[in-house]
């Protein structure tokens, strides 16, 4: 559910023509994921805020390296695909 909301939000912001919008989409999507995981771990799973906070650095690591790979890769692929697929 959290990843779906992350993708929905990022996809709504991203337009593929502007690096700035792509980066903003990544940042906002990252915030959705990290905060969503925190809320799910702390309250839905019942681990509590302190235990859930321990996971934040690992989740940040995930979004940073995901963005480092995905933003440039998506821009390259978008340019190489026929315009009908982009």
PDB file of N, CA, C and O in Angstrom:
ATOM      1  N   UNK A   1       0.816  -1.183   0.000  1.00  0.00           N
ATOM      2  CA  UNK A   1       0.000   0.000   0.000  1.00  0.00           C
ATOM      3  C   UNK A   1       0.870   1.262   0.000  1.00  0.00           C
ATOM      4  O   UNK A   1       0.604   2.206  -0.744  1.00  0.00           O
ATOM      5  N   UNK A   2       1.893   1.270   0.826  1.00  0.00           N
ATOM      6  CA  UNK A   2       2.765   2.444   0.934  1.00  0.00           C
ATOM      7  C   UNK A   2       3.508   2.676  -0.374  1.00  0.00           C
ATOM      8  O   UNK A   2       3.594   3.812  -0.841  1.00  0.00           O
ATOM      9  N   UNK A   3       4.035   1.636  -0.960  1.00  0.00           N
ATOM     10  CA  UNK A   3       4.751   1.780  -2.233  1.00  0.00           C
ATOM     11  C   UNK A   3       3.811   2.243  -3.335  1.00  0.00           C
ATOM     12  O   UNK A   3       4.224   3.006  -4.209  1.00  0.00           O
ATOM     13  N   UNK A   4       2.577   1.808  -3.316  1.00  0.00           N
ATOM     14  CA  UNK A   4       1.605   2.255  -4.303  1.00  0.00           C
ATOM     15  C   UNK A   4       1.322   3.741  -4.181  1.00  0.00           C
ATOM     16  O   UNK A   4       1.255   4.442  -5.190  1.00  0.00           O
ATOM     17  N   UNK A   5       1.154   4.234  -2.953  1.00  0.00           N
ATOM     18  CA  UNK A   5       0.925   5.664  -2.734  1.00  0.00           C
ATOM     19  C   UNK A   5       2.166   6.453  -3.132  1.00  0.00           C
ATOM     20  O   UNK A   5       2.061   7.522  -3.733  1.00  0.00           O
ATOM     21  N   UNK A   6       3.337   5.928  -2.798  1.00  0.00           N
ATOM     22  CA  UNK A   6       4.593   6.579  -3.191  1.00  0.00           C
ATOM     23  C   UNK A   6       4.662   6.740  -4.712  1.00  0.00           C
ATOM     24  O   UNK A   6       4.987   7.818  -5.211  1.00  0.00           O
ATOM     25  N   UNK A   7       4.359   5.680  -5.436  1.00  0.00           N
ATOM     26  CA  UNK A   7       4.391   5.727  -6.898  1.00  0.00           C
ATOM     27  C   UNK A   7       3.331   6.643  -7.479  1.00  0.00           C
ATOM     28  O   UNK A   7       3.582   7.340  -8.463  1.00  0.00           O
ATOM     29  N   UNK A   8       2.156   6.649  -6.882  1.00  0.00           N
ATOM     30  CA  UNK A   8       1.071   7.515  -7.343  1.00  0.00           C
ATOM     31  C   UNK A   8       1.458   8.986  -7.188  1.00  0.00           C
ATOM     32  O   UNK A   8       1.290   9.783  -8.111  1.00  0.00           O
ATOM     33  N   UNK A   9       1.974   9.333  -6.021  1.00  0.00           N
ATOM     34  CA  UNK A   9       2.361  10.722  -5.754  1.00  0.00           C
ATOM     35  C   UNK A   9       3.502  11.143  -6.672  1.00  0.00           C
ATOM     36  O   UNK A   9       3.444  12.204  -7.294  1.00  0.00           O
ATOM     37  N   UNK A  10       4.543  10.309  -6.758  1.00  0.00           N
ATOM     38  CA  UNK A  10       5.695  10.643  -7.603  1.00  0.00           C
ATOM     39  C   UNK A  10       5.290  10.725  -9.069  1.00  0.00           C
ATOM     40  O   UNK A  10       5.736  11.621  -9.786  1.00  0.00           O
ATOM     41  N   UNK A  11       4.459   9.811  -9.516  1.00  0.00           N
ATOM     42  CA  UNK A  11       4.014   9.820 -10.905  1.00  0.00           C
ATOM     43  C   UNK A  11       3.161  11.028 -11.243  1.00  0.00           C
ATOM     44  O   UNK A  11       3.191  11.516 -12.373  1.00  0.00           O
ATOM     45  N   UNK A  12       2.407  11.509 -10.279  1.00  0.00           N
ATOM     46  CA  UNK A  12       1.578  12.688 -10.497  1.00  0.00           C
ATOM     47  C   UNK A  12       2.443  13.942 -10.669  1.00  0.00           C
ATOM     48  O   UNK A  12       2.122  14.816 -11.474  1.00  0.00           O
ATOM     49  N   UNK A  13       3.533  14.024  -9.915  1.00  0.00           N
ATOM     50  CA  UNK A  13       4.418  15.192  -9.962  1.00  0.00           C
ATOM     51  C   UNK A  13       5.335  15.146 -11.179  1.00  0.00           C
ATOM     52  O   UNK A  13       5.534  16.157 -11.852  1.00  0.00           O
ATOM     53  N   UNK A  14       5.885  13.985 -11.453  1.00  0.00           N
ATOM     54  CA  UNK A  14       6.882  13.818 -12.509  1.00  0.00           C
ATOM     55  C   UNK A  14       6.265  14.009 -13.885  1.00  0.00           C
ATOM     56  O   UNK A  14       5.173  13.515 -14.166  1.00  0.00           O
ATOM     57  N   UNK A  15       6.987  14.736 -14.745  1.00  0.00           N
ATOM     58  CA  UNK A  15       6.471  14.883 -16.110  1.00  0.00           C
ATOM     59  C   UNK A  15       7.452  14.371 -17.153  1.00  0.00           C
ATOM     60  O   UNK A  15       7.098  14.277 -18.328  1.00  0.00           O
ATOM     61  N   UNK A  16       8.674  14.039 -16.757  1.00  0.00           N
ATOM     62  CA  UNK A  16       9.636  13.472 -17.687  1.00  0.00           C
ATOM     63  C   UNK A  16      10.346  14.477 -18.563  1.00  0.00           C
ATOM     64  O   UNK A  16      11.276  14.116 -19.285  1.00  0.00           O
ATOM     65  N   UNK A  17       9.936  15.714 -18.518  1.00  0.00           N
ATOM     66  CA  UNK A  17      10.560  16.733 -19.352  1.00  0.00           C
ATOM     67  C   UNK A  17      11.464  17.648 -18.545  1.00  0.00           C
ATOM     68  O   UNK A  17      12.330  18.322 -19.101  1.00  0.00           O
ATOM     69  N   UNK A  18      11.265  17.670 -17.244  1.00  0.00           N
ATOM     70  CA  UNK A  18      12.005  18.571 -16.375  1.00  0.00           C
ATOM     71  C   UNK A  18      12.760  17.778 -15.313  1.00  0.00           C
ATOM     72  O   UNK A  18      12.162  17.015 -14.555  1.00  0.00           O
ATOM     73  N   UNK A  19      14.063  17.961 -15.265  1.00  0.00           N
ATOM     74  CA  UNK A  19      14.858  17.299 -14.236  1.00  0.00           C
ATOM     75  C   UNK A  19      14.420  17.771 -12.856  1.00  0.00           C
ATOM     76  O   UNK A  19      14.403  16.988 -11.906  1.00  0.00           O
ATOM     77  N   UNK A  20      14.070  19.038 -12.742  1.00  0.00           N
ATOM     78  CA  UNK A  20      13.632  19.578 -11.452  1.00  0.00           C
ATOM     79  C   UNK A  20      12.382  18.857 -10.960  1.00  0.00           C
ATOM     80  O   UNK A  20      12.301  18.468  -9.795  1.00  0.00           O
ATOM     81  N   UNK A  21      11.411  18.681 -11.847  1.00  0.00           N
ATOM     82  CA  UNK A  21      10.174  17.980 -11.449  1.00  0.00           C
ATOM     83  C   UNK A  21      10.443  16.523 -11.129  1.00  0.00           C
ATOM     84  O   UNK A  21       9.838  15.970 -10.210  1.00  0.00           O
ATOM     85  N   UNK A  22      11.350  15.887 -11.879  1.00  0.00           N
ATOM     86  CA  UNK A  22      11.713  14.499 -11.586  1.00  0.00           C
ATOM     87  C   UNK A  22      12.337  14.389 -10.194  1.00  0.00           C
ATOM     88  O   UNK A  22      12.036  13.458  -9.447  1.00  0.00           O
ATOM     89  N   UNK A  23      13.200  15.335  -9.852  1.00  0.00           N
ATOM     90  CA  UNK A  23      13.846  15.316  -8.538  1.00  0.00           C
ATOM     91  C   UNK A  23      12.850  15.619  -7.420  1.00  0.00           C
ATOM     92  O   UNK A  23      12.907  15.007  -6.353  1.00  0.00           O
ATOM     93  N   UNK A  24      11.944  16.557  -7.660  1.00  0.00           N
ATOM     94  CA  UNK A  24      10.911  16.855  -6.663  1.00  0.00           C
ATOM     95  C   UNK A  24      10.021  15.630  -6.455  1.00  0.00           C
ATOM     96  O   UNK A  24       9.655  15.317  -5.323  1.00  0.00           O
ATOM     97  N   UNK A  25       9.674  14.945  -7.528  1.00  0.00           N
ATOM     98  CA  UNK A  25       8.864  13.725  -7.427  1.00  0.00           C
ATOM     99  C   UNK A  25       9.583  12.671  -6.599  1.00  0.00           C
ATOM    100  O   UNK A  25       8.968  11.988  -5.780  1.00  0.00           O
ATOM    101  N   UNK A  26      10.881  12.541  -6.815  1.00  0.00           N
ATOM    102  CA  UNK A  26      11.672  11.565  -6.046  1.00  0.00           C
ATOM    103  C   UNK A  26      11.688  11.943  -4.569  1.00  0.00           C
ATOM    104  O   UNK A  26      11.518  11.080  -3.708  1.00  0.00           O
ATOM    105  N   UNK A  27      11.890  13.216  -4.270  1.00  0.00           N
ATOM    106  CA  UNK A  27      11.962  13.663  -2.874  1.00  0.00           C
ATOM    107  C   UNK A  27      10.620  13.481  -2.173  1.00  0.00           C
ATOM    108  O   UNK A  27      10.570  12.970  -1.054  1.00  0.00           O
ATOM    109  N   UNK A  28       9.540  13.893  -2.818  1.00  0.00           N
ATOM    110  CA  UNK A  28       8.214  13.764  -2.209  1.00  0.00           C
ATOM    111  C   UNK A  28       7.839  12.286  -2.061  1.00  0.00           C
ATOM    112  O   UNK A  28       7.313  11.876  -1.027  1.00  0.00           O
ATOM    113  N   UNK A  29       8.110  11.501  -3.088  1.00  0.00           N
ATOM    114  CA  UNK A  29       7.851  10.065  -2.998  1.00  0.00           C
ATOM    115  C   UNK A  29       8.661   9.412  -1.886  1.00  0.00           C
ATOM    116  O   UNK A  29       8.168   8.529  -1.184  1.00  0.00           O
ATOM    117  N   UNK A  30       9.898   9.846  -1.732  1.00  0.00           N
ATOM    118  CA  UNK A  30      10.752   9.319  -0.659  1.00  0.00           C
ATOM    119  C   UNK A  30      10.173   9.653   0.711  1.00  0.00           C
ATOM    120  O   UNK A  30      10.161   8.816   1.614  1.00  0.00           O
ATOM    121  N   UNK A  31       9.693  10.887   0.853  1.00  0.00           N
ATOM    122  CA  UNK A  31       9.077  11.281   2.118  1.00  0.00           C
ATOM    123  C   UNK A  31       7.848  10.424   2.409  1.00  0.00           C
ATOM    124  O   UNK A  31       7.638  10.002   3.546  1.00  0.00           O
ATOM    125  N   UNK A  32       7.045  10.169   1.393  1.00  0.00           N
ATOM    126  CA  UNK A  32       5.849   9.331   1.562  1.00  0.00           C
ATOM    127  C   UNK A  32       6.252   7.941   2.024  1.00  0.00           C
ATOM    128  O   UNK A  32       5.638   7.388   2.936  1.00  0.00           O
ATOM    129  N   UNK A  33       7.285   7.367   1.401  1.00  0.00           N
ATOM    130  CA  UNK A  33       7.699   6.023   1.766  1.00  0.00           C
ATOM    131  C   UNK A  33       8.239   5.964   3.190  1.00  0.00           C
ATOM    132  O   UNK A  33       7.810   5.126   3.983  1.00  0.00           O
ATOM    133  N   UNK A  34       9.175   6.844   3.517  1.00  0.00           N
ATOM    134  CA  UNK A  34       9.802   6.801   4.842  1.00  0.00           C
ATOM    135  C   UNK A  34       8.770   7.077   5.938  1.00  0.00           C
ATOM    136  O   UNK A  34       8.743   6.379   6.952  1.00  0.00           O
ATOM    137  N   UNK A  35       7.926   8.082   5.742  1.00  0.00           N
ATOM    138  CA  UNK A  35       6.918   8.371   6.766  1.00  0.00           C
ATOM    139  C   UNK A  35       5.858   7.278   6.831  1.00  0.00           C
ATOM    140  O   UNK A  35       5.371   6.950   7.913  1.00  0.00           O
ATOM    141  N   UNK A  36       5.499   6.715   5.688  1.00  0.00           N
ATOM    142  CA  UNK A  36       4.530   5.617   5.679  1.00  0.00           C
ATOM    143  C   UNK A  36       5.054   4.387   6.393  1.00  0.00           C
ATOM    144  O   UNK A  36       4.327   3.751   7.156  1.00  0.00           O
ATOM    145  N   UNK A  37       6.305   4.051   6.151  1.00  0.00           N
ATOM    146  CA  UNK A  37       6.906   2.917   6.859  1.00  0.00           C
ATOM    147  C   UNK A  37       6.977   3.192   8.355  1.00  0.00           C
ATOM    148  O   UNK A  37       6.713   2.305   9.167  1.00  0.00           O
ATOM    149  N   UNK A  38       7.335   4.428   8.722  1.00  0.00           N
ATOM    150  CA  UNK A  38       7.404   4.778  10.143  1.00  0.00           C
ATOM    151  C   UNK A  38       6.045   4.601  10.812  1.00  0.00           C
ATOM    152  O   UNK A  38       5.950   3.987  11.875  1.00  0.00           O
ATOM    153  N   UNK A  39       4.995   5.136  10.194  1.00  0.00           N
ATOM    154  CA  UNK A  39       3.647   5.032  10.771  1.00  0.00           C
ATOM    155  C   UNK A  39       3.204   3.578  10.859  1.00  0.00           C
ATOM    156  O   UNK A  39       2.640   3.154  11.868  1.00  0.00           O
ATOM    157  N   UNK A  40       3.460   2.817   9.803  1.00  0.00           N
ATOM    158  CA  UNK A  40       3.065   1.398   9.802  1.00  0.00           C
ATOM    159  C   UNK A  40       3.807   0.612  10.885  1.00  0.00           C
ATOM    160  O   UNK A  40       3.205  -0.194  11.593  1.00  0.00           O
ATOM    161  N   UNK A  41       5.107   0.849  11.010  1.00  0.00           N
ATOM    162  CA  UNK A  41       5.883   0.117  12.014  1.00  0.00           C
ATOM    163  C   UNK A  41       5.516   0.548  13.429  1.00  0.00           C
ATOM    164  O   UNK A  41       5.382  -0.287  14.323  1.00  0.00           O
ATOM    165  N   UNK A  42       5.354   1.851  13.628  1.00  0.00           N
ATOM    166  CA  UNK A  42       5.101   2.355  14.980  1.00  0.00           C
ATOM    167  C   UNK A  42       3.703   2.040  15.477  1.00  0.00           C
ATOM    168  O   UNK A  42       3.529   1.647  16.631  1.00  0.00           O
ATOM    169  N   UNK A  43       2.703   2.206  14.618  1.00  0.00           N
ATOM    170  CA  UNK A  43       1.326   2.132  15.090  1.00  0.00           C
ATOM    171  C   UNK A  43       0.549   0.924  14.576  1.00  0.00           C
ATOM    172  O   UNK A  43      -0.206   0.314  15.333  1.00  0.00           O
ATOM    173  N   UNK A  44       0.719   0.571  13.313  1.00  0.00           N
ATOM    174  CA  UNK A  44      -0.026  -0.574  12.782  1.00  0.00           C
ATOM    175  C   UNK A  44       0.569  -1.874  13.311  1.00  0.00           C
ATOM    176  O   UNK A  44      -0.154  -2.762  13.762  1.00  0.00           O
ATOM    177  N   UNK A  45       1.897  -1.974  13.251  1.00  0.00           N
ATOM    178  CA  UNK A  45       2.562  -3.177  13.753  1.00  0.00           C
ATOM    179  C   UNK A  45       2.763  -3.131  15.267  1.00  0.00           C
ATOM    180  O   UNK A  45       3.089  -4.142  15.888  1.00  0.00           O
ATOM    181  N   UNK A  46       2.567  -1.959  15.851  1.00  0.00           N
ATOM    182  CA  UNK A  46       2.633  -1.822  17.299  1.00  0.00           C
ATOM    183  C   UNK A  46       4.029  -1.818  17.888  1.00  0.00           C
ATOM    184  O   UNK A  46       4.199  -2.133  19.066  1.00  0.00           O
ATOM    185  N   UNK A  47       5.037  -1.467  17.095  1.00  0.00           N
ATOM    186  CA  UNK A  47       6.405  -1.470  17.607  1.00  0.00           C
ATOM    187  C   UNK A  47       6.725  -0.233  18.434  1.00  0.00           C
ATOM    188  O   UNK A  47       7.665  -0.246  19.228  1.00  0.00           O
ATOM    189  N   UNK A  48       5.966   0.816  18.257  1.00  0.00           N
ATOM    190  CA  UNK A  48       6.211   2.056  18.974  1.00  0.00           C
ATOM    191  C   UNK A  48       7.113   2.984  18.185  1.00  0.00           C
ATOM    192  O   UNK A  48       7.882   2.534  17.336  1.00  0.00           O
ATOM    193  N   UNK A  49       7.023   4.280  18.461  1.00  0.00           N
ATOM    194  CA  UNK A  49       7.791   5.271  17.700  1.00  0.00           C
ATOM    195  C   UNK A  49       9.311   5.121  17.839  1.00  0.00           C
ATOM    196  O   UNK A  49      10.041   5.347  16.874  1.00  0.00           O
ATOM    197  N   UNK A  50       9.780   4.753  19.000  1.00  0.00           N
ATOM    198  CA  UNK A  50      11.228   4.627  19.200  1.00  0.00           C
ATOM    199  C   UNK A  50      11.791   3.490  18.356  1.00  0.00           C
ATOM    200  O   UNK A  50      12.817   3.656  17.696  1.00  0.00           O
ATOM    201  N   UNK A  51      11.138   2.355  18.373  1.00  0.00           N
ATOM    202  CA  UNK A  51      11.600   1.223  17.562  1.00  0.00           C
ATOM    203  C   UNK A  51      11.482   1.517  16.075  1.00  0.00           C
ATOM    204  O   UNK A  51      12.353   1.137  15.293  1.00  0.00           O
ATOM    205  N   UNK A  52      10.412   2.188  15.686  1.00  0.00           N
ATOM    206  CA  UNK A  52      10.222   2.524  14.277  1.00  0.00           C
ATOM    207  C   UNK A  52      11.272   3.529  13.817  1.00  0.00           C
ATOM    208  O   UNK A  52      11.707   3.482  12.666  1.00  0.00           O
ATOM    209  N   UNK A  53      11.680   4.429  14.692  1.00  0.00           N
ATOM    210  CA  UNK A  53      12.689   5.432  14.341  1.00  0.00           C
ATOM    211  C   UNK A  53      14.038   4.791  14.024  1.00  0.00           C
ATOM    212  O   UNK A  53      14.827   5.351  13.263  1.00  0.00           O
ATOM    213  N   UNK A  54      14.302   3.636  14.596  1.00  0.00           N
ATOM    214  CA  UNK A  54      15.558   2.925  14.322  1.00  0.00           C
ATOM    215  C   UNK A  54      15.639   2.532  12.844  1.00  0.00           C
ATOM    216  O   UNK A  54      16.738   2.424  12.299  1.00  0.00           O
ATOM    217  N   UNK A  55      14.520   2.322  12.204  1.00  0.00           N
ATOM    218  CA  UNK A  55      14.474   1.910  10.804  1.00  0.00           C
ATOM    219  C   UNK A  55      14.635   3.069   9.820  1.00  0.00           C
ATOM    220  O   UNK A  55      14.880   2.832   8.637  1.00  0.00           O
ATOM    221  N   UNK A  56      14.505   4.295  10.273  1.00  0.00           N
ATOM    222  CA  UNK A  56      14.554   5.451   9.373  1.00  0.00           C
ATOM    223  C   UNK A  56      15.862   5.531   8.585  1.00  0.00           C
ATOM    224  O   UNK A  56      15.806   5.749   7.375  1.00  0.00           O
ATOM    225  N   UNK A  57      17.037   5.369   9.200  1.00  0.00           N
ATOM    226  CA  UNK A  57      18.271   5.441   8.400  1.00  0.00           C
ATOM    227  C   UNK A  57      18.333   4.396   7.282  1.00  0.00           C
ATOM    228  O   UNK A  57      18.799   4.699   6.184  1.00  0.00           O
ATOM    229  N   UNK A  58      17.880   3.199   7.544  1.00  0.00           N
ATOM    230  CA  UNK A  58      17.856   2.163   6.506  1.00  0.00           C
ATOM    231  C   UNK A  58      16.893   2.504   5.381  1.00  0.00           C
ATOM    232  O   UNK A  58      17.182   2.257   4.210  1.00  0.00           O
ATOM    233  N   UNK A  59      15.761   3.069   5.736  1.00  0.00           N
ATOM    234  CA  UNK A  59      14.795   3.480   4.718  1.00  0.00           C
ATOM    235  C   UNK A  59      15.326   4.652   3.905  1.00  0.00           C
ATOM    236  O   UNK A  59      15.100   4.719   2.697  1.00  0.00           O
ATOM    237  N   UNK A  60      16.027   5.576   4.551  1.00  0.00           N
ATOM    238  CA  UNK A  60      16.642   6.699   3.838  1.00  0.00           C
ATOM    239  C   UNK A  60      17.714   6.190   2.869  1.00  0.00           C
ATOM    240  O   UNK A  60      17.824   6.681   1.746  1.00  0.00           O
ATOM    241  N   UNK A  61      18.490   5.216   3.305  1.00  0.00           N
ATOM    242  CA  UNK A  61      19.504   4.600   2.440  1.00  0.00           C
ATOM    243  C   UNK A  61      18.841   4.022   1.194  1.00  0.00           C
ATOM    244  O   UNK A  61      19.340   4.181   0.080  1.00  0.00           O
ATOM    245  N   UNK A  62      17.720   3.355   1.395  1.00  0.00           N
ATOM    246  CA  UNK A  62      16.976   2.746   0.282  1.00  0.00           C
ATOM    247  C   UNK A  62      16.519   3.805  -0.723  1.00  0.00           C
ATOM    248  O   UNK A  62      16.687   3.615  -1.928  1.00  0.00           O
ATOM    249  N   UNK A  63      15.949   4.909  -0.255  1.00  0.00           N
ATOM    250  CA  UNK A  63      15.430   5.912  -1.186  1.00  0.00           C
ATOM    251  C   UNK A  63      16.542   6.708  -1.856  1.00  0.00           C
ATOM    252  O   UNK A  63      16.407   7.101  -3.015  1.00  0.00           O
ATOM    253  N   UNK A  64      17.633   6.950  -1.148  1.00  0.00           N
ATOM    254  CA  UNK A  64      18.737   7.704  -1.756  1.00  0.00           C
ATOM    255  C   UNK A  64      19.350   6.909  -2.897  1.00  0.00           C
ATOM    256  O   UNK A  64      19.521   7.433  -3.997  1.00  0.00           O
ATOM    257  N   UNK A  65      19.678   5.662  -2.648  1.00  0.00           N
ATOM    258  CA  UNK A  65      20.299   4.868  -3.703  1.00  0.00           C
ATOM    259  C   UNK A  65      19.310   4.489  -4.802  1.00  0.00           C
ATOM    260  O   UNK A  65      19.698   4.333  -5.959  1.00  0.00           O
ATOM    261  N   UNK A  66      18.051   4.344  -4.450  1.00  0.00           N
ATOM    262  CA  UNK A  66      17.041   4.130  -5.478  1.00  0.00           C
ATOM    263  C   UNK A  66      16.922   5.323  -6.408  1.00  0.00           C
ATOM    264  O   UNK A  66      16.786   5.160  -7.620  1.00  0.00           O
ATOM    265  N   UNK A  67      16.974   6.517  -5.846  1.00  0.00           N
ATOM    266  CA  UNK A  67      16.907   7.733  -6.654  1.00  0.00           C
ATOM    267  C   UNK A  67      18.147   7.963  -7.492  1.00  0.00           C
ATOM    268  O   UNK A  67      18.061   8.412  -8.635  1.00  0.00           O
ATOM    269  N   UNK A  68      19.306   7.652  -6.920  1.00  0.00           N
ATOM    270  CA  UNK A  68      20.560   7.810  -7.659  1.00  0.00           C
ATOM    271  C   UNK A  68      20.560   6.938  -8.911  1.00  0.00           C
ATOM    272  O   UNK A  68      21.108   7.321  -9.945  1.00  0.00           O
ATOM    273  N   UNK A  69      19.952   5.786  -8.811  1.00  0.00           N
ATOM    274  CA  UNK A  69      19.898   4.878  -9.961  1.00  0.00           C
ATOM    275  C   UNK A  69      18.707   5.200 -10.868  1.00  0.00           C
ATOM    276  O   UNK A  69      18.857   5.255 -12.089  1.00  0.00           O
ATOM    277  N   UNK A  70      17.537   5.409 -10.283  1.00  0.00           N
ATOM    278  CA  UNK A  70      16.324   5.488 -11.102  1.00  0.00           C
ATOM    279  C   UNK A  70      16.133   6.800 -11.850  1.00  0.00           C
ATOM    280  O   UNK A  70      15.649   6.788 -12.982  1.00  0.00           O
ATOM    281  N   UNK A  71      16.496   7.932 -11.253  1.00  0.00           N
ATOM    282  CA  UNK A  71      16.263   9.208 -11.943  1.00  0.00           C
ATOM    283  C   UNK A  71      17.081   9.290 -13.229  1.00  0.00           C
ATOM    284  O   UNK A  71      16.509   9.555 -14.287  1.00  0.00           O
ATOM    285  N   UNK A  72      18.409   9.072 -13.180  1.00  0.00           N
ATOM    286  CA  UNK A  72      19.159   9.120 -14.446  1.00  0.00           C
ATOM    287  C   UNK A  72      18.753   8.009 -15.420  1.00  0.00           C
ATOM    288  O   UNK A  72      18.674   8.235 -16.627  1.00  0.00           O
ATOM    289  N   UNK A  73      18.500   6.824 -14.896  1.00  0.00           N
ATOM    290  CA  UNK A  73      18.128   5.709 -15.764  1.00  0.00           C
ATOM    291  C   UNK A  73      16.808   5.982 -16.482  1.00  0.00           C
ATOM    292  O   UNK A  73      16.683   5.710 -17.676  1.00  0.00           O
ATOM    293  N   UNK A  74      15.835   6.512 -15.767  1.00  0.00           N
ATOM    294  CA  UNK A  74      14.550   6.795 -16.406  1.00  0.00           C
ATOM    295  C   UNK A  74      14.677   7.887 -17.464  1.00  0.00           C
ATOM    296  O   UNK A  74      13.990   7.839 -18.484  1.00  0.00           O
ATOM    297  N   UNK A  75      15.538   8.860 -17.237  1.00  0.00           N
ATOM    298  CA  UNK A  75      15.735   9.927 -18.221  1.00  0.00           C
ATOM    299  C   UNK A  75      16.401   9.377 -19.487  1.00  0.00           C
ATOM    300  O   UNK A  75      16.029   9.756 -20.598  1.00  0.00           O
ATOM    301  N   UNK A  76      17.378   8.490 -19.323  1.00  0.00           N
ATOM    302  CA  UNK A  76      18.047   7.881 -20.476  1.00  0.00           C
ATOM    303  C   UNK A  76      17.071   6.995 -21.248  1.00  0.00           C
ATOM    304  O   UNK A  76      17.006   7.068 -22.475  1.00  0.00           O
ATOM    305  N   UNK A  77      16.321   6.168 -20.544  1.00  0.00           N
ATOM    306  CA  UNK A  77      15.366   5.286 -21.209  1.00  0.00           C
ATOM    307  C   UNK A  77      14.269   6.074 -21.917  1.00  0.00           C
ATOM    308  O   UNK A  77      13.835   5.703 -23.008  1.00  0.00           O
ATOM    309  N   UNK A  78      13.830   7.145 -21.303  1.00  0.00           N
ATOM    310  CA  UNK A  78      12.776   7.966 -21.913  1.00  0.00           C
ATOM    311  C   UNK A  78      13.234   8.543 -23.245  1.00  0.00           C
ATOM    312  O   UNK A  78      12.444   8.639 -24.184  1.00  0.00           O
ATOM    313  N   UNK A  79      14.506   8.926 -23.333  1.00  0.00           N
ATOM    314  CA  UNK A  79      15.039   9.484 -24.574  1.00  0.00           C
ATOM    315  C   UNK A  79      15.248   8.424 -25.638  1.00  0.00           C
ATOM    316  O   UNK A  79      15.160   8.710 -26.832  1.00  0.00           O
ATOM    317  N   UNK A  80      15.527   7.186 -25.205  1.00  0.00           N
ATOM    318  CA  UNK A  80      15.835   6.133 -26.166  1.00  0.00           C
ATOM    319  C   UNK A  80      14.609   5.395 -26.670  1.00  0.00           C
ATOM    320  O   UNK A  80      14.682   4.725 -27.700  1.00  0.00           O
ATOM    321  N   UNK A  81      13.472   5.499 -25.968  1.00  0.00           N
ATOM    322  CA  UNK A  81      12.258   4.821 -26.398  1.00  0.00           C
ATOM    323  C   UNK A  81      11.557   5.642 -27.480  1.00  0.00           C
ATOM    324  O   UNK A  81      11.668   6.868 -27.510  1.00  0.00           O
ATOM    325  N   UNK A  82      10.855   4.972 -28.344  1.00  0.00           N
ATOM    326  CA  UNK A  82      10.056   5.723 -29.327  1.00  0.00           C
ATOM    327  C   UNK A  82       9.039   6.614 -28.606  1.00  0.00           C
ATOM    328  O   UNK A  82       8.568   6.277 -27.520  1.00  0.00           O
ATOM    329  N   UNK A  83       8.717   7.720 -29.204  1.00  0.00           N
ATOM    330  CA  UNK A  83       7.836   8.687 -28.550  1.00  0.00           C
ATOM    331  C   UNK A  83       6.458   8.120 -28.225  1.00  0.00           C
ATOM    332  O   UNK A  83       5.793   8.605 -27.310  1.00  0.00           O
ATOM    333  N   UNK A  84       6.027   7.116 -28.952  1.00  0.00           N
ATOM    334  CA  UNK A  84       4.717   6.526 -28.675  1.00  0.00           C
ATOM    335  C   UNK A  84       4.700   5.788 -27.353  1.00  0.00           C
ATOM    336  O   UNK A  84       3.643   5.657 -26.737  1.00  0.00           O
ATOM    337  N   UNK A  85       5.853   5.300 -26.900  1.00  0.00           N
ATOM    338  CA  UNK A  85       5.922   4.575 -25.630  1.00  0.00           C
ATOM    339  C   UNK A  85       6.221   5.493 -24.461  1.00  0.00           C
ATOM    340  O   UNK A  85       5.963   5.126 -23.315  1.00  0.00           O
ATOM    341  N   UNK A  86       6.747   6.651 -24.714  1.00  0.00           N
ATOM    342  CA  UNK A  86       7.176   7.544 -23.624  1.00  0.00           C
ATOM    343  C   UNK A  86       6.034   8.252 -22.974  1.00  0.00           C
ATOM    344  O   UNK A  86       6.240   9.033 -22.045  1.00  0.00           O
TER     345      UNK A  86
END
